[in-house]
């Protein structure tokens, strides 16, 4: 007969042994408590009856769950107004996610879905000084396709992802990133003056996505949209790149809508916005 130690090593890690199953009531109470936290997270404070109405639960049940959560510091109660709100303990729990989140890992599945849906190369990039760094990529299977080395850098003023990030920045941060008035030229389409680039960034902010029209590499175009953190500051960008011959104005509009949607979804997964 195998020893206890041997049996324990065959169990799936993170799973309980057979004798510790929860009862249906315990699971239901946990589910209801989470629902109450979600209700409170959407408000700046609610009375007991308002919480019960929003959660569609009996007032007595809601009060019992809220007082339990209050003891754990996950919700707070203002005795002067009778309102309940999320507590500091919930912030501490949520902040743990900020320590471990990594944008490339969070976005991996989404990038793959987007690339397969459009059959073009999709990149996820972050900014580092005056450069845009490619940190994740899903290549197209087309014979002629865009390719950027993981870890490779592009100038932020002459790349779709870089311009998407610049357009999402506040004006002070944007000025600090751009540096001098004269910007390096890479092709005949590169914006080399602040004024020309600022006009393009204004269009990007209105349109919702950036277009790199052969501004760094002749024969290549891309569309990109910024990914935001919980303060609505840009932390990266998703881009779709392809040879110019496959990037007609009509397709740019279609791919632009898709990259906006992908960036919004990744923003939600990364920061909850």
N, C-alpha and C positions, 0 to 999 in steps of 0.2 A: 504494500500500500504506500502511495506517495506521502511524503511528509507534508506538514502544514506549510512549511516554507516553499516546498516545490509547487504545491497547489497555488499558493499566492502569486508565484511568478508567472503562472499561466493565465491568470485573469487579465482582462483588458485593462490597461492603466486608466485610472480616473473613473472606473465603474465600481459600484458597490458589490459586496458579496450577496448571496441570495437571501439572507435573512433580514436585510435592511430596507425592504420595500416600503414606500410611503403609502398611506391610506388616501383614498379619493378625497376625503374632506381636507386633509392637509394640503394637497395639491391645489384644490379649489381655493382655499384661503390664500395661498401664495399667489395664485393667478389674480385674485381679487385685489390683493394688496398692491401688486404691480400695476393693475388698472387704475387704482387710486393715485399712485405716484404719477402716472401719465396724465391723469386729469389735472392734478395740481401743477404739473410742469407746464401746462398750457395756459396758466393764469397767474395773476399776481396776488392771489388770495381768494378763497371761497369759504362761505359759511358751510356748516355741516349739511344742511338741507340742499345747498347748491351742489356740493360734492356728491351726495347721494343721488340727486336727480341726474347729474352728468354721467355717473357710473351705472345708473339704473340698478341700484342696490338698496335694500332697506336701510333706514337711517341707523338703526341699532347695530347692524353689521358694520356699517361704515365707521361708526364711532369706535367700536371695538378694535377694528383694524388700525384706525388712525392713532389711537392711544398707544397701541403696540409699536407702531412706526415712530411715534414721538419719543418713546423710551429709548429707541435706538438712534435718535437724532436725525432720522431720515425725513421727518416732517416737523414743522413748528406750528404753534398755536398762539395767536394774539388774543389774550383774554379780554382786552378792551373792546375789540371789534367782533370777536367770535370767529374770526377767519383762520383757516388753515392754509399753509403754504409749504413748499419744499423746504427742507432743512439743510443746515450746513453739512451734516453727515452724508447726505446724498451727493453734495458737491465733492466731498472727499472720495467717495466711491467712484463717481464719474471721472474725476481727475486721474485716476489710475489708468484709464484708457489713453489719456494724453501722453503718458510716459512710454507706452508700448506701441502706439500706432505708427505704421510705416506706410507712406503713400504708395510705393511700388507694390507692396504685398496686398494692400487693400484693393488696388486697381487692377490686379493681374487678370481676373476673370472678366471684368468689364472690358479691358483692352482687347482680349481675345474675341469676345462677342462682337465688338465694334469692327475689328479687322475682318472677321469672317462675314459680317453683314455687308461690308462695302468692298471686300476683296482688294484692299489697299493696305499699305504699311501704316501702322498706328504707333505713335510714340507717346511716352509720358516723360516730361522734362521738368527739371527744377532749375532755379537760377542760382548762380554762384559768381558774385562780383559782376563784371560786365558780360558774363557768358551764360548761355543756356546749356545745361548738361542733360543729355539723354540718359535716363535711369531705367527705362523699361521699354521694350519694343516687341511688337508682333508683326512679322514680315508678311507681305502679300505673297501669293503663290504665282503671280503673273511672271511671264518670262522677263519683261522689263519692269523693274520696280524700284522704288526708293529704298535706300539703305543708309542708316546712320549707325556708326559703331557705338555700342553701349559704353557710356563714360566719355564719349566724344562731346566736344563743345561747339556751339554756334554763337555768333554775336547776338545779343538780345534785340538790337535794332534792325537786324536783317534776317529774322526768322519769325515764322508764324507764331510759335509758342512764346518767344520772347516778347513780341508785340502784344499778344493777348494778355500777358502778365503785366506789361507796362500800362496798358489801357485800363486795367483793373486797379492799379495803384492809386493812392492819393497823390495830388500834385507835388507835394514836398518830397515824398519818397521817389517819385518818378524823376525829379530833377537830380536827386543824388545819384541815381543809377545811371543816368545818361551821360554825365560828365560834361565834356566840352561842347562847343557849338558845332564843330566839324566832326562828323562821324565817318569812320572808315568805309571806303567803297569796295564792294566785292563784284558787282556787275553793274551794267548800265541802269538797272532798275532799283538799285539800293538808294534808300533815303540817306543823304549825306549832310543834311542840315536839320537842325532842331525844328524849324518851322514846318518843313515838309513832313517830318515824322509826327509832330504834334497834330497836324491836320489828319493824318492817317489814323492816329490813335483815337481822335474824336469820332471818326467814322466807325472804328472798331467798337467803341463803347456803345454807340447807337445800334449797330448791327448785331452785336453779341458775339461775333467771332472775327478772328484776324485772318488775313490772306497774305501769304508769302508768294508774290508773283515773280518768281525767278530773281529774288532779291539777294540771294546768297549763292545759289547754284543754277547756272543756265540750264533750261530744260526741265526744271522741277518746280512744282507749285505745292502749296499745302494750305490747309485751313486749320485753325486752332482756337480753343477756348480755355479760359482760365479756370483752375480749381481753387476754391476759397477755403480759408480756415474759419473758425468760429467767430472771429472778429471781422469777417468778410474781407480779409486781406488775401491777395493771391499767394499761393504756396507752390504752384506748378501749373502745367498746362498739358492738355491732351491735343495731339495733332494728327491729321490724316495727310499723308504725303503721297504724291504720285507724279509720273511724268506729265509734262504740260499737255501732251496730246490727249491724255485721258481726263484733263481738268478743264473742260469747257466752262464758260460762264454759267450755263444752266446746271451743270453738275456741281460746280462750286457752291451754288445756292443750296442744293440738296444735301451735299456733304456738310455744309455749314450748319444746317439744322440738326444733323445727326451728331456733330461734334459738340454742339451746345447741349443737347440732351445728355450725352455721355458725361460732359463736365459737370452738369447739374447732379447727375446720379452719383458721381464720384465725390462731389462736394458733400452730398447727403451722407454717404458712407463714412467720409473722413471726419466731418465736423458736425453733422446733424442739421445743417441748414437746409 
